[in-house]
Amino acid sequence: MTTSPEHYVQEKAAGSGSSFYYAFLFLPPERRAAITAFYAFCREVDDVVDETSDPGVAATKLAWWRTEVQRAFSGEPTHPVMKALMPHAPLYQITPAHLLAVIEGCEMDLQQSRYLDYPGLKRYCHLVAGIVGEVAARIFGQTEAATTAYAHQMGLAFQLTNIIRDVGDDARRGRIYLPIDELKQFDVKAHEILNRGYSERFTALMKFQAERAHQAYDQALALLPAADARAQKPGLMMANIYRTLLREIEAADFQVLHQRISLTPVRKLWIAMKTNWRGR
């Protein structure tokens, strides 16, 4: 039995257990179908890097995705994700450049496992999260040009939160996203993180990371034009879910090296519903 492209992307989005999924539930069907297909694309590309142990094989798969994007925009998608996404692309002004940027961000994961400084990390965040925020804002119903800047800043805040949450998981893959110059600043050695060693120095480093993430949330909210606040409610739901997670990590004193701190599905849904009622 073959599943439809729409069913495929629905399974992909729901199966990821992501906070994003809870925000999608409140969208009207047309917009929900579009964001589900786009999110499924992001998951597919991301999974290439996360689930393929051989970097050469992963690079080949990402090259295939580049070709598939070009094929899809010339009217011949072959993958169920692209078949599901393409009907929505013209309506929400989703371009090949958007999708290729996401692929480029995932390629950075193959090419480097360390970042020298924050500007270098920010470039990565721009590709894997800022661009995603930009497309999501369009699908949610953006009417003001200034909303794009909000979406990029919010994407940065989400990605910084992900990095804080996933320090231990990433270390198990030999990756450290925390900038090298900041490790030096707080006198934390890479091998301490890779070997999951806690210290007061590590906690101080993580407090510094969390403070920057909080600033990114505040800056994003300040950038959102009032005229688009209602339409961008799904993004604000995600912001509240992610920021609650960040506060949980802070409350747990950044014990992220040996475990992945997360919110329960019920709690995520409750936060989304509360945001829906309150408006932000």
C-alpha angles and dihedrals in degrees: 000000000000119000122222119250088248092054090046094055092043090055091046093051097042093043094057091069088219126164087234091068093063092055092051091059091074096054125100112260098260095051091040091054091050097048091044091054092046093047090049089054090053090049093049092052093043091050090057089068098036097046103035112082095190110073091204092056091046091051090051091050092050089050087053089053091052089055091045091054091053090045092050094051090050088056103264111097114170103179118079090233092057091043089055095044102044099072088059098044099086094044094053097032094244108169135194087250091063094053094041090053090057089050090048090053091053089048088058087063089059094047101045139021096184136052120212097209145352096270088057091049090047090057089056091047090050091058101040099035113009094056090045089053091049093054092043091052090054092050092047090058111272114188102166123070090218090065089077091067090050090050093051092048092048090049088054091051091051093049093048088052090050091051091052092047094046102045091113096042091048092048089057086059091048093254130130116183095178105105115261094228089055092050086055092046090057094036093241114150120219091233090058090060094042089051091045095242116167122208140156086258091056091049090051090050091051093047087055090051092048092050090054091049091051090051089052091054092049092048091048093051090048090054096053110106112232090232091064099039093099095047092046093054093116089059090049089051090054090046091055092047093048094044091050087053090050090052090049089054090049090049089052089055092245095295089165102127098079100029144028110240112212144162122248118252090246091055092048091051091048092052090048092050092047091051089049091055097042097040095231 
